[in-house]
């Protein structure tokens, strides 16, 4: 399960990066920082999940 979630986190970061690149080539703004912060926050939560569960058990 951990490997699947890690792969999803990497996929999410790549997805945001691709949208940023497409927007940059079209002359878009920098509104993707919010999406990137959500993805990175989710990655940090996933990374700390086993420690949190271990502390509770």
MISETOR-249975 format. One record per residue: residue in one letter; y, z, x negated of N, C-alpha, C, O in turn. Coordinates in pm, whole numbers, plus 50000, padded with zeros to 5 digits. Atoms other than C-alpha are relative to their C-alpha. Example, Ala and Ser with C-alpha at 12.3 -4.5 7.8 and 13.67 -1.06 7.14 Angstrom:
<marvos>
+---------+-------+-------+-------+-------+-------+-------+-------+-------+-------+-------+-------+-------+
! residuo !  n_yy !  n_zz !  n_xx ! ca_yy ! ca_zz ! ca_xx !  c_yy !  c_zz !  c_xx !  o_yy !  o_zz !  o_xx !
+---------+-------+-------+-------+-------+-------+-------+-------+-------+-------+-------+-------+-------+
!       A ! 49881 ! 50000 ! 49911 ! 49550 ! 50780 ! 48770 ! 50120 ! 50000 ! 49910 ! 50118 ! 50066 ! 49806 !
!       S ! 49881 ! 49994 ! 50082 ! 49894 ! 50714 ! 48633 ! 50109 ! 50073 ! 50077 ! 50220 ! 50090 ! 50026 !
+---------+-------+-------+-------+-------+-------+-------+-------+-------+-------+-------+-------+-------+
</marvos>
This chain:
<marvos>
+---------+-------+-------+-------+-------+-------+-------+-------+-------+-------+-------+-------+-------+
! residuo !  n_yy !  n_zz !  n_xx ! ca_yy ! ca_zz ! ca_xx !  c_yy !  c_zz !  c_xx !  o_yy !  o_zz !  o_xx !
+---------+-------+-------+-------+-------+-------+-------+-------+-------+-------+-------+-------+-------+
!       X ! 49882 ! 50000 ! 49918 ! 50000 ! 50000 ! 50000 ! 50126 ! 50000 ! 49913 ! 50224 ! 49932 ! 49944 !
!       X ! 49882 ! 49991 ! 50087 ! 50240 ! 50085 ! 49718 ! 50032 ! 49864 ! 49939 ! 50149 ! 49828 ! 49926 !
!       X ! 49975 ! 50133 ! 50059 ! 50195 ! 49741 ! 49559 ! 50060 ! 49905 ! 50103 ! 50146 ! 49823 ! 50070 !
!       X ! 49946 ! 50086 ! 49893 ! 50264 ! 49570 ! 49892 ! 50147 ! 50030 ! 50025 ! 50228 ! 49939 ! 50039 !
!       X ! 49861 ! 49961 ! 49975 ! 50583 ! 49766 ! 49946 ! 50088 ! 49962 ! 49882 ! 50202 ! 49919 ! 49900 !
!       X ! 49925 ! 50041 ! 50119 ! 50693 ! 49702 ! 49588 ! 50027 ! 49850 ! 50002 ! 50136 ! 49805 ! 49967 !
!       X ! 49981 ! 50145 ! 49989 ! 50639 ! 49329 ! 49640 ! 50105 ! 49966 ! 50106 ! 50183 ! 49874 ! 50087 !
!       X ! 49898 ! 50022 ! 49896 ! 50847 ! 49347 ! 49960 ! 50139 ! 50034 ! 49949 ! 50236 ! 49966 ! 49981 !
!       X ! 49870 ! 49964 ! 50058 ! 51127 ! 49523 ! 49771 ! 50050 ! 49890 ! 49907 ! 50167 ! 49853 ! 49912 !
!       X ! 49962 ! 50110 ! 50091 ! 51128 ! 49253 ! 49503 ! 50038 ! 49877 ! 50081 ! 50135 ! 49809 ! 50049 !
!       X ! 49967 ! 50113 ! 49913 ! 51123 ! 48988 ! 49776 ! 50134 ! 50018 ! 50069 ! 50209 ! 49921 ! 50085 !
!       X ! 49871 ! 49974 ! 49938 ! 51418 ! 49154 ! 49947 ! 50116 ! 49979 ! 49904 ! 50219 ! 49923 ! 49941 !
!       X ! 49895 ! 50020 ! 50100 ! 51621 ! 49157 ! 49627 ! 50017 ! 49852 ! 49971 ! 50130 ! 49804 ! 49960 !
!       X ! 49992 ! 50144 ! 50025 ! 51537 ! 48792 ! 49562 ! 50065 ! 49927 ! 50118 ! 50138 ! 49830 ! 50098 !
!       X ! 49941 ! 50061 ! 49882 ! 51634 ! 48704 ! 49919 ! 50151 ! 50018 ! 50002 ! 50225 ! 49924 ! 50031 !
!       X ! 49857 ! 49975 ! 50004 ! 51974 ! 48867 ! 49888 ! 50065 ! 49918 ! 49888 ! 50173 ! 49862 ! 49906 !
!       X ! 49946 ! 50077 ! 50111 ! 52026 ! 48702 ! 49550 ! 50010 ! 49851 ! 50034 ! 50106 ! 49786 ! 49997 !
!       X ! 49997 ! 50141 ! 49960 ! 51941 ! 48360 ! 49695 ! 50115 ! 49974 ! 50098 ! 50184 ! 49873 ! 50087 !
!       X ! 49888 ! 50017 ! 49907 ! 52188 ! 48410 ! 49981 ! 50133 ! 50007 ! 49929 ! 50227 ! 49936 ! 49963 !
!       X ! 49876 ! 49989 ! 50078 ! 52453 ! 48516 ! 49732 ! 50027 ! 49870 ! 49924 ! 50141 ! 49824 ! 49918 !
!       X ! 49984 ! 50124 ! 50076 ! 52392 ! 48204 ! 49522 ! 50042 ! 49885 ! 50090 ! 50127 ! 49804 ! 50054 !
!       X ! 49966 ! 50106 ! 49906 ! 52408 ! 47974 ! 49823 ! 50144 ! 50016 ! 50048 ! 50219 ! 49918 ! 50057 !
!       X ! 49863 ! 49975 ! 49956 ! 52727 ! 48139 ! 49947 ! 50101 ! 49970 ! 49890 ! 50209 ! 49918 ! 49916 !
!       X ! 49909 ! 50026 ! 50112 ! 52883 ! 48117 ! 49601 ! 50021 ! 49851 ! 49978 ! 50132 ! 49806 ! 49949 !
!       X ! 49986 ! 50145 ! 50018 ! 52811 ! 47746 ! 49577 ! 50082 ! 49937 ! 50112 ! 50140 ! 49830 ! 50093 !
!       X ! 49920 ! 50050 ! 49887 ! 52977 ! 47697 ! 49918 ! 50141 ! 50058 ! 50000 ! 50222 ! 50024 ! 50086 !
!       X ! 49868 ! 49938 ! 50005 ! 53277 ! 47905 ! 49817 ! 50014 ! 50118 ! 50092 ! 50125 ! 50149 ! 50137 !
!       X ! 49998 ! 49887 ! 49907 ! 53184 ! 48203 ! 50032 ! 50052 ! 50127 ! 49936 ! 50085 ! 50132 ! 49817 !
!       X ! 49946 ! 49872 ! 50046 ! 53297 ! 48561 ! 50003 ! 49890 ! 50089 ! 49944 ! 49775 ! 50047 ! 49930 !
!       X ! 50094 ! 49906 ! 50061 ! 53130 ! 48867 ! 49854 ! 49953 ! 50105 ! 50101 ! 49961 ! 50224 ! 50071 !
!       X ! 50041 ! 49905 ! 49897 ! 52997 ! 49028 ! 50171 ! 49853 ! 50039 ! 49989 ! 49802 ! 50112 ! 50074 !
!       X ! 50142 ! 49971 ! 50015 ! 52639 ! 49049 ! 50043 ! 49973 ! 50131 ! 49930 ! 49857 ! 50171 ! 49916 !
!       X ! 50018 ! 49872 ! 50067 ! 52697 ! 49376 ! 49862 ! 49938 ! 50102 ! 50095 ! 49860 ! 50188 ! 50053 !
!       X ! 50056 ! 49908 ! 49900 ! 52612 ! 49561 ! 50183 ! 49849 ! 49978 ! 50014 ! 49772 ! 50074 ! 50018 !
!       X ! 50142 ! 50031 ! 49990 ! 52277 ! 49383 ! 50215 ! 49924 ! 50044 ! 49877 ! 49812 ! 50095 ! 49886 !
!       X ! 50064 ! 49959 ! 50124 ! 52199 ! 49446 ! 49851 ! 49989 ! 50152 ! 49993 ! 49889 ! 50204 ! 49944 !
!       X ! 50008 ! 49853 ! 50002 ! 52282 ! 49815 ! 49889 ! 49891 ! 50052 ! 50093 ! 49825 ! 50150 ! 50061 !
!       X ! 50109 ! 49960 ! 49911 ! 52044 ! 49843 ! 50186 ! 49864 ! 49977 ! 49934 ! 49775 ! 50062 ! 49942 !
!       X ! 50128 ! 50030 ! 50064 ! 51763 ! 49675 ! 49992 ! 49974 ! 50096 ! 49885 ! 49863 ! 50148 ! 49872 !
!       X ! 50018 ! 49908 ! 50111 ! 51820 ! 49889 ! 49683 ! 49976 ! 50143 ! 50049 ! 49900 ! 50217 ! 49987 !
!       X ! 50026 ! 49869 ! 49942 ! 51835 ! 50203 ! 49899 ! 49857 ! 50013 ! 50049 ! 49793 ! 50117 ! 50031 !
!       X ! 50139 ! 49999 ! 49955 ! 51502 ! 50112 ! 50055 ! 49904 ! 50007 ! 49882 ! 49801 ! 50075 ! 49889 !
!       X ! 50084 ! 49995 ! 50120 ! 51355 ! 50054 ! 49709 ! 49997 ! 50141 ! 49940 ! 49893 ! 50188 ! 49895 !
!       X ! 49996 ! 49862 ! 50051 ! 51471 ! 50399 ! 49598 ! 49920 ! 50094 ! 50089 ! 49854 ! 50185 ! 50040 !
!       X ! 50077 ! 49918 ! 49908 ! 51321 ! 50555 ! 49910 ! 49850 ! 49980 ! 49980 ! 49774 ! 50076 ! 49980 !
!       X ! 50141 ! 50030 ! 50024 ! 50989 ! 50381 ! 49848 ! 49955 ! 50061 ! 49868 ! 49845 ! 50116 ! 49858 !
!       X ! 50035 ! 49946 ! 50131 ! 50994 ! 50486 ! 49484 ! 49984 ! 50152 ! 50000 ! 49904 ! 50207 ! 49925 !
!       X ! 50009 ! 49854 ! 49995 ! 51046 ! 50851 ! 49573 ! 49907 ! 50051 ! 50108 ! 49888 ! 50172 ! 50120 !
!       X ! 50085 ! 49957 ! 49888 ! 50809 ! 50858 ! 49870 ! 49879 ! 50079 ! 49953 ! 49847 ! 50181 ! 50014 !
!       X ! 50119 ! 49925 ! 50044 ! 50503 ! 50969 ! 49675 ! 50038 ! 50138 ! 49949 ! 49963 ! 50234 ! 49968 !
!       X ! 49956 ! 49868 ! 50046 ! 50700 ! 51250 ! 49512 ! 50034 ! 50092 ! 50116 ! 50003 ! 50211 ! 50113 !
!       X ! 49965 ! 49920 ! 49881 ! 50832 ! 51366 ! 49850 ! 49874 ! 50048 ! 50071 ! 49865 ! 50164 ! 50111 !
!       X ! 50125 ! 49962 ! 49932 ! 50486 ! 51362 ! 50006 ! 49924 ! 50102 ! 49916 ! 49866 ! 50196 ! 49970 !
!       X ! 50068 ! 49903 ! 50088 ! 50341 ! 51540 ! 49702 ! 50063 ! 50137 ! 50007 ! 49992 ! 50238 ! 50000 !
!       X ! 49933 ! 49872 ! 49991 ! 50602 ! 51813 ! 49731 ! 49970 ! 50070 ! 50133 ! 49962 ! 50193 ! 50139 !
!       X ! 50026 ! 49942 ! 49869 ! 50530 ! 51863 ! 50101 ! 49855 ! 50047 ! 50014 ! 49826 ! 50138 ! 50090 !
!       X ! 50143 ! 49964 ! 49990 ! 50153 ! 51883 ! 50051 ! 49972 ! 50099 ! 49893 ! 49858 ! 50146 ! 49881 !
+---------+-------+-------+-------+-------+-------+-------+-------+-------+-------+-------+-------+-------+
</marvos>
